[in-house]
Amino acid sequence: MTNWRIRDLQATDLDGFLQLWEGYAASGVEPVYSLNEVLASTRADTAVVATAGDDVVGAAVARAAHDQAWVVFIAVAPSWRRRGISGALLGALERRLASQGISQMTILVPDGEEHVGSLRQAGFVDKRHLRYFERAIPIRQEQVLVLRELGGRVLDRNRWDSIGGMQKEKQTLERRLVLPLSDPELSEEFGVVPPRAIVLFGPPGTGKTTFAKGIASRLEWPFVEVFPSRLAASPKGLAGELRETFEKIDELDHAVVFIDEVEEIAVRRGGEPPSPMQGVTNELLKIIPNFREKPGRLLICATNFIRALDPAFLRHGRFDYVIPIGLPDDEARDAIWRGFVPERSKELVDYTALVAATEGFSPADIEFASRSAAQTAFERAVAEGGEALAGGPTQADFEAAIHQTRTTVSAEVAAEFSEDITTLARL
């Protein structure tokens, strides 16, 4: 005759339930579900306990979803194990769930779990092809409203991998930024201080904005873009609105903050009469040190005209790195072309010829040429109909589009960029 019994969990059982949880967590087996999740299920879902007198010696909790239930917690006090209590708890859950229309009961078992034998005896099947995966949502609920006010968002996780080519730049950003920011504790052990602010500079259309978004995607941090032109329309003035924007950003746990064409608000100071933007530049120079004080932040400023920036803006202590983003090399152009050529044309084009013909093209130039070729093929197919509809852009279409594309970066701009790398880059 057993000296324990199974019943529904009651409010007075909470202390005993928590003792079971503490013993379970202290056993070295990492629970699949957190205590908060389990306690929420005890209130809203199905929970049973095994009691011996006034003591809670076992507990099981299940959460129903459609016609399936998940066992989120099961534990038996060490001194009461191997008495059939686990099986009885599972049986009690099953009977209660069956009355709710549940047809399947599932449990995720962490490594080292002692209930495996009881589960098999209770008729559970070990689905060996299944593994448990989990992912933390990168932004807390209370921060969603702040992010919305800022016009920010959490970007798709695949943006970084989708950047075609540009491997040298990606490797630099991965090593200098992503690695220390994603693992600050390890960085600290090696004496590495994670960066807080960087400048990306280079000719127009080379992908600076794409890289900024890719970094946010890679870190899984919210991306907030600050638009000086929008801030200027505020009755508080550009400087006041800029300050308030960064105060709101401070409420986020993590953020990649991006200011494109930063030369608009970080112009060289001086001259008579003083430029009306000097007050904005001064405000930004004050904001950056404050921004740097809190971890979990990265400010990315991008500029096409780094020579136009105030010298004080680029000094050590404000920006950790000043990174050039230039025109894609042969390998990068090959990867970019492969990303833009439509599926129906991939086997028909000579990528080597396309790469050679687009020396000096920016990623934006290549995108424009590829879209022009696609548009030409589309219009031809609609006009001719029939078999033409099954085709796609041809090699001739791409070559014609390349010939008609005016490159963004002139030889003079490219030469200036090379000089800027020598005199201003900081890696």
C-alpha positions as CSV (number, residue, x, y, z in Angstrom):
1,M,0.0,0.0,0.0
2,T,1.4,3.4,-1.0
3,N,1.6,6.2,1.6
4,W,1.4,8.9,-1.1
5,R,-1.4,10.1,-3.3
6,I,-1.9,12.2,-6.5
7,R,-4.1,15.3,-6.6
8,D,-4.4,18.6,-8.4
9,L,-1.9,21.3,-7.4
10,Q,-3.4,23.8,-4.9
11,A,-2.2,27.3,-3.9
12,T,-1.0,26.0,-0.6
13,D,1.4,23.6,-2.4
14,L,3.6,26.4,-3.8
15,D,6.3,26.2,-1.1
16,G,6.7,22.5,-1.6
17,F,6.6,22.9,-5.4
18,L,9.5,25.4,-5.2
19,Q,11.5,23.1,-3.0
20,L,11.1,20.4,-5.7
21,W,12.3,22.9,-8.4
22,E,15.3,24.0,-6.3
23,G,16.3,20.4,-5.8
24,Y,15.8,19.7,-9.5
25,A,17.9,22.7,-10.6
26,A,20.6,21.9,-8.1
27,S,21.0,18.3,-9.5
28,G,23.1,19.6,-12.4
29,V,20.4,18.9,-15.0
30,E,19.6,22.2,-16.8
31,P,15.8,22.5,-17.0
32,V,14.2,22.8,-20.4
33,Y,11.8,25.5,-19.2
34,S,12.5,28.3,-16.9
35,L,10.9,28.6,-13.4
36,N,8.7,31.6,-14.6
37,E,7.4,29.5,-17.5
38,V,6.6,26.6,-15.2
39,L,4.9,28.7,-12.6
40,A,2.8,30.4,-15.3
41,S,1.6,26.9,-16.4
42,T,0.7,25.9,-12.9
43,R,-1.8,28.7,-12.8
44,A,-3.1,28.5,-16.4
45,D,-2.6,24.9,-17.4
46,T,-2.7,21.4,-15.9
47,A,-0.6,20.6,-12.8
48,V,-0.7,17.7,-10.4
49,V,1.3,16.8,-7.3
50,A,2.2,13.8,-5.3
51,T,1.8,14.3,-1.5
52,A,2.8,12.3,1.5
53,G,0.9,13.7,4.4
54,D,1.3,17.5,4.2
55,D,4.5,17.2,2.1
56,V,4.7,17.7,-1.7
57,V,7.0,14.9,-2.9
58,G,6.4,15.1,-6.6
59,A,4.9,17.4,-9.2
60,A,4.1,17.4,-12.9
61,V,2.9,20.3,-15.1
62,A,1.7,20.2,-18.7
63,R,0.7,22.9,-21.2
64,A,-1.9,22.2,-23.9
65,A,-1.6,23.5,-27.4
66,H,-4.4,22.5,-29.9
67,D,-4.6,18.7,-29.6
68,Q,-1.1,18.2,-28.1
69,A,0.2,18.8,-24.6
70,W,3.8,19.5,-23.5
71,V,5.0,18.3,-20.1
72,V,7.0,21.4,-19.0
73,F,8.0,20.0,-15.6
74,I,8.2,16.7,-13.7
75,A,10.2,16.1,-10.6
76,V,10.2,13.7,-7.6
77,A,12.0,14.3,-4.3
78,P,15.2,12.2,-4.1
79,S,14.0,10.2,-1.1
80,W,10.8,9.2,-2.9
81,R,12.1,8.1,-6.2
82,R,11.7,4.6,-7.6
83,R,8.3,4.2,-6.0
84,G,6.2,4.6,-9.2
85,I,5.4,8.3,-8.4
86,S,6.7,9.6,-11.8
87,G,4.5,7.2,-13.7
88,A,1.5,8.0,-11.5
89,L,2.0,11.7,-12.1
90,L,2.2,11.2,-15.9
91,G,-0.9,9.0,-15.8
92,A,-2.8,11.7,-13.8
93,L,-1.8,14.3,-16.4
94,E,-2.9,12.1,-19.2
95,R,-6.4,11.5,-17.7
96,R,-7.0,15.2,-17.1
97,L,-5.7,16.2,-20.6
98,A,-7.8,13.5,-22.3
99,S,-10.9,15.1,-20.9
100,Q,-9.8,18.3,-22.6
101,G,-9.6,16.7,-26.0
102,I,-5.8,16.3,-26.0
103,S,-4.6,13.3,-28.1
104,Q,-0.8,13.5,-27.7
105,M,1.4,14.2,-24.8
106,T,5.1,15.2,-25.4
107,I,8.0,15.8,-23.2
108,L,11.5,17.3,-23.9
109,V,14.1,15.5,-21.8
110,P,17.4,17.2,-20.9
111,D,20.6,15.2,-20.9
112,G,21.0,13.4,-17.6
113,E,17.3,13.2,-16.8
114,E,16.4,10.3,-14.4
115,H,12.8,9.9,-15.6
116,V,13.7,8.2,-18.9
117,G,12.8,4.8,-17.5
118,S,9.5,6.0,-16.1
119,L,8.7,7.6,-19.5
120,R,9.2,4.4,-21.4
121,Q,7.2,2.4,-18.9
122,A,4.4,5.0,-19.3
123,G,4.3,4.4,-23.0
124,F,6.4,7.3,-24.2
125,V,8.5,6.7,-27.3
126,D,12.0,8.1,-27.6
127,K,12.0,10.1,-30.9
128,R,15.8,9.9,-31.4
129,H,15.7,12.1,-34.6
130,L,14.4,15.1,-32.6
131,R,16.7,17.7,-30.9
132,Y,15.8,20.7,-28.8
133,F,16.6,24.2,-30.1
134,E,15.8,27.5,-28.5
135,R,16.4,31.1,-29.3
136,A,16.1,34.3,-27.2
137,I,14.0,37.1,-28.8
138,P,16.5,40.0,-29.2
139,I,14.3,42.8,-27.8
140,R,12.2,42.9,-24.6
141,Q,8.5,43.7,-24.9
142,E,8.8,47.0,-23.0
143,Q,11.4,48.2,-25.5
144,V,9.3,47.6,-28.6
145,L,7.5,50.9,-28.2
146,V,10.8,52.9,-27.8
147,L,12.1,51.2,-30.9
148,R,9.0,52.1,-32.8
149,E,9.2,55.7,-31.7
150,L,12.7,55.8,-33.0
151,G,11.7,54.2,-36.3
152,G,14.1,51.3,-35.6
153,R,13.6,47.6,-36.3
154,V,15.1,44.2,-35.8
155,L,16.5,43.1,-39.2
156,D,16.4,39.7,-40.8
157,R,19.2,37.5,-39.5
158,N,20.4,36.6,-43.0
159,R,21.4,40.0,-44.1
160,W,25.1,39.5,-43.3
161,D,25.4,36.3,-45.2
162,S,23.5,37.8,-48.2
163,I,26.2,40.5,-48.8
164,G,27.8,39.3,-52.0
165,G,31.6,39.2,-52.2
166,M,33.5,42.0,-50.3
167,Q,35.1,39.3,-48.2
168,K,38.0,41.5,-47.2
169,E,35.7,44.1,-45.7
170,K,33.4,41.5,-44.1
171,Q,36.4,39.8,-42.4
172,T,37.6,43.1,-41.1
173,L,34.2,44.0,-39.7
174,E,33.8,40.5,-38.3
175,R,37.1,40.5,-36.4
176,R,37.1,44.1,-35.2
177,L,33.4,44.6,-34.4
178,V,31.3,41.5,-34.3
179,L,33.5,39.1,-32.3
180,P,34.3,41.5,-29.4
181,L,30.7,42.8,-29.3
182,S,29.1,39.4,-29.4
183,D,31.3,38.0,-26.6
184,P,32.3,40.9,-24.3
185,E,33.3,38.6,-21.4
186,L,35.9,36.8,-23.5
187,S,37.1,40.1,-25.0
188,E,37.7,41.4,-21.5
189,E,39.8,38.3,-20.6
190,F,42.1,39.2,-23.5
191,G,42.1,42.9,-22.7
192,V,40.1,43.8,-25.8
193,V,37.7,46.7,-25.4
194,P,34.7,46.2,-27.6
195,P,34.2,49.1,-30.0
196,R,31.5,51.7,-29.4
197,A,31.7,53.9,-32.5
198,I,33.2,53.5,-36.0
199,V,33.2,55.5,-39.3
200,L,32.7,53.8,-42.6
201,F,34.0,55.9,-45.5
202,G,34.3,55.5,-49.2
203,P,32.8,56.5,-52.6
204,P,29.0,56.5,-53.1
205,G,27.3,53.2,-53.8
206,T,30.0,51.0,-52.3
207,G,27.6,49.4,-49.7
208,K,28.3,51.3,-46.5
209,T,24.6,51.3,-45.5
210,T,24.4,47.6,-46.5
211,F,27.3,46.8,-44.2
212,A,25.8,48.8,-41.3
213,K,22.6,46.8,-41.6
214,G,24.5,43.6,-42.0
215,I,26.4,44.3,-38.7
216,A,23.1,44.8,-36.9
217,S,21.8,41.6,-38.4
218,R,24.9,39.7,-37.5
219,L,24.8,40.9,-33.8
220,E,21.0,40.6,-33.7
221,W,20.7,44.1,-32.3
222,P,18.0,46.5,-33.2
223,F,18.9,48.9,-36.0
224,V,18.1,52.6,-35.6
225,E,18.9,55.0,-38.4
226,V,19.1,58.7,-37.5
227,F,18.2,61.0,-40.4
228,P,19.5,64.5,-39.9
229,S,17.1,65.9,-42.5
230,R,14.1,64.6,-40.6
231,L,15.4,65.9,-37.2
232,A,15.9,69.3,-38.8
233,A,12.1,69.7,-39.2
234,S,11.5,69.5,-35.5
235,P,10.6,72.7,-33.6
236,K,13.3,71.8,-31.1
237,G,15.9,72.3,-33.7
238,L,18.3,69.8,-35.1
239,A,20.7,69.9,-32.1
240,G,17.8,69.5,-29.6
241,E,16.2,66.7,-31.5
242,L,19.5,64.9,-32.0
243,R,20.1,65.0,-28.2
244,E,16.6,63.8,-27.5
245,T,16.9,60.9,-30.0
246,F,20.0,59.6,-28.3
247,E,18.3,59.9,-24.9
248,K,15.6,57.6,-26.2
249,I,18.2,55.2,-27.7
250,D,19.7,55.0,-24.2
251,E,16.6,53.1,-23.1
252,L,17.4,50.2,-25.4
253,D,19.6,47.3,-24.1
254,H,21.3,47.0,-27.4
255,A,21.4,49.0,-30.6
256,V,23.3,49.7,-33.7
257,V,22.8,53.4,-34.5
258,F,23.5,54.5,-38.0
259,I,24.0,58.0,-39.3
260,D,24.5,58.2,-43.1
261,E,26.1,61.2,-44.8
262,V,27.3,62.3,-41.4
263,E,29.3,65.1,-43.0
264,E,25.9,67.0,-43.0
265,I,26.1,67.4,-39.2
266,A,29.8,67.1,-38.6
267,V,31.2,69.7,-40.9
268,R,34.4,71.5,-40.3
269,R,34.0,74.3,-37.9
270,G,35.4,77.8,-38.3
271,G,35.0,80.6,-40.7
272,E,33.3,84.0,-40.6
273,P,30.5,84.1,-40.0
274,P,30.3,80.7,-38.3
275,S,28.2,78.1,-40.1
276,P,24.7,77.5,-38.6
277,M,25.7,73.8,-38.4
278,Q,28.5,74.4,-35.9
279,G,26.1,74.1,-33.0
280,V,24.9,70.8,-34.3
281,T,28.5,69.6,-34.7
282,N,29.2,70.6,-31.1
283,E,26.2,68.7,-29.9
284,L,27.2,65.6,-31.7
285,L,30.7,65.8,-30.3
286,K,29.2,65.9,-26.8
287,I,26.8,63.0,-27.5
288,I,29.4,60.5,-28.7
289,P,31.4,60.3,-25.4
290,N,28.2,59.8,-23.4
291,F,27.0,57.2,-25.9
292,R,30.3,55.3,-25.5
293,E,29.9,54.9,-21.7
294,K,27.2,52.3,-21.9
295,P,27.9,48.8,-23.3
296,G,25.7,47.1,-25.9
297,R,25.8,50.0,-28.3
298,L,27.5,50.6,-31.6
299,L,27.4,53.9,-33.5
300,I,28.2,53.7,-37.2
301,C,28.7,56.9,-39.1
302,A,29.0,56.7,-42.9
303,T,30.4,59.4,-45.2
304,N,31.2,59.7,-48.9
305,F,33.4,62.8,-48.2
306,I,35.5,62.1,-45.2
307,R,37.7,65.1,-45.9
308,A,34.7,67.3,-45.1
309,L,34.4,66.1,-41.5
310,D,35.6,68.3,-38.7
311,P,39.1,67.0,-37.6
312,A,38.0,66.7,-34.0
313,F,35.2,64.3,-35.1
314,L,37.7,61.6,-36.1
315,R,40.1,61.8,-33.2
316,H,41.0,58.8,-31.0
317,G,38.6,58.4,-28.1
318,R,35.5,59.2,-30.3
319,F,35.8,56.5,-32.9
320,D,37.6,53.2,-32.5
321,Y,38.0,52.5,-36.2
322,V,37.8,54.4,-39.4
323,I,37.2,51.8,-42.0
324,P,37.4,52.2,-45.8
325,I,34.7,50.6,-47.9
326,G,35.9,50.7,-51.5
327,L,34.9,49.3,-54.9
328,P,34.5,45.5,-55.2
329,D,37.4,43.5,-56.5
330,D,37.1,40.8,-59.1
331,E,36.0,38.1,-56.7
332,A,33.5,40.4,-55.1
333,R,32.0,41.5,-58.5
334,D,31.7,37.9,-59.4
335,A,29.7,37.2,-56.2
336,I,27.6,40.3,-56.7
337,W,26.7,39.4,-60.3
338,R,25.8,35.8,-59.3
339,G,23.4,37.3,-56.8
340,F,21.6,39.5,-59.3
341,V,21.4,37.3,-62.4
342,P,18.0,35.7,-62.4
343,E,17.7,31.9,-62.1
344,R,16.6,31.3,-65.7
345,S,19.8,33.1,-67.0
346,K,22.4,31.6,-64.6
347,E,23.6,28.9,-67.0
348,L,23.6,31.2,-70.0
349,V,26.0,34.0,-68.9
350,D,29.8,34.3,-68.9
351,Y,30.5,35.7,-65.4
352,T,34.2,36.1,-66.2
353,A,33.3,38.5,-69.0
354,L,30.8,40.4,-66.8
355,V,33.4,40.8,-64.1
356,A,36.0,42.1,-66.6
357,A,33.5,44.5,-68.2
358,T,32.6,46.0,-64.8
359,E,36.0,47.1,-63.5
360,G,35.4,50.3,-61.5
361,F,31.7,49.5,-60.9
362,S,30.2,49.9,-57.5
363,P,27.7,47.3,-56.1
364,A,25.0,49.8,-56.9
365,D,26.2,50.2,-60.4
366,I,26.2,46.4,-61.0
367,E,22.7,46.2,-59.5
368,F,21.5,48.9,-61.9
369,A,23.1,47.2,-64.9
370,S,21.5,43.8,-64.0
371,R,18.1,45.4,-63.6
372,S,18.4,47.2,-66.9
373,A,19.2,43.9,-68.6
374,A,16.3,42.2,-66.9
375,Q,13.9,45.0,-68.0
376,T,15.1,44.8,-71.6
377,A,14.6,41.0,-71.7
378,F,11.1,41.4,-70.0
379,E,10.0,44.0,-72.5
380,R,11.2,41.8,-75.4
381,A,9.5,38.8,-74.1
382,V,6.2,40.6,-73.7
383,A,6.4,42.1,-77.2
384,E,7.4,38.8,-79.0
385,G,5.3,36.4,-76.9
386,G,5.4,32.7,-77.5
387,E,8.8,31.0,-76.8
388,A,10.4,34.3,-75.9
389,L,8.4,34.3,-72.6
390,A,10.4,31.3,-71.5
391,G,13.7,33.1,-71.8
392,G,15.6,35.5,-69.7
393,P,18.3,38.2,-70.0
394,T,21.1,37.1,-72.3
395,Q,24.8,37.8,-72.3
396,A,24.2,40.4,-74.9
397,D,21.5,42.1,-72.7
398,F,23.9,42.3,-69.8
399,E,26.8,43.6,-71.9
400,A,24.6,46.2,-73.4
401,A,23.3,47.3,-70.0
402,I,26.9,47.5,-68.7
403,H,27.9,49.7,-71.7
404,Q,25.0,52.1,-71.0
405,T,25.6,52.3,-67.2
406,R,27.4,55.5,-66.1
407,T,29.6,54.5,-63.2
408,T,29.1,56.3,-59.9
409,V,32.8,56.6,-59.0
410,S,35.1,58.6,-61.2
411,A,38.8,58.0,-61.6
412,E,39.4,61.2,-59.6
413,V,37.2,60.1,-56.7
414,A,38.8,56.7,-56.7
415,A,42.3,58.3,-56.5
416,E,41.2,60.5,-53.6
417,F,39.8,57.5,-51.8
418,S,43.2,55.7,-52.1
419,E,44.8,58.8,-50.5
420,D,42.2,58.9,-47.7
421,I,43.0,55.2,-46.9
422,T,46.6,56.1,-46.4
423,T,46.0,59.3,-44.3
424,L,42.8,58.7,-42.4
425,A,41.9,55.0,-42.2
426,R,42.3,53.4,-38.8
427,L,42.0,49.6,-38.5
